[in-house]
Amino acid sequence: MTLDQSEQVETLLLEWHRWQDVYRPALGGNRCDPTCREYRTSNQFLTPQERAEAVDKKIWEANSVQVDLCVDTLTWQQRAAIQTSMRNKRSGCSVFSNARIPAADSHELYQKAKDLLFPQFEVRGLIKPPMMMASLESLGMGVSA
């Protein structure tokens, strides 16, 4: 796996971790009258920027669901190592650890998990191929995962 591919995997994992943090299942009773339950507002009054944000959110959620399916195939040690690494990366410092996994083993498990996830991400179309990346960069277009 190249450095660029490794960064793409890490970006997907960071976005997935953020998605997991904001996911909240619906609990409790109904929030509205049953007659209005299926009502949805129209997008006709949204600004172009709000529409773009809505589309980006749908893409982010769809990608995160696919990453979640791939991460579920890993062992619990690898998933724990990913969670620890993502928490540390999102906080900006290395303060989180796992009591069941030593720090040296955690990093090794994280790297092994990335190696196992890369082909799954590639099959699902979440990783951009190197040729596409090079052609977009040659055109002067910045590429963000």
Secondary structure as UniProt FT lines:
FT   HELIX           3..22
FT   HELIX           34..36
FT   TURN            37..38
FT   TURN            44..45
FT   HELIX           48..71
FT   TURN            72..73
FT   HELIX           76..91
FT   TURN            99..100
FT   HELIX           103..123
FT   TURN            124..125
FT   HELIX           130..138
FT   TURN            139..140
//
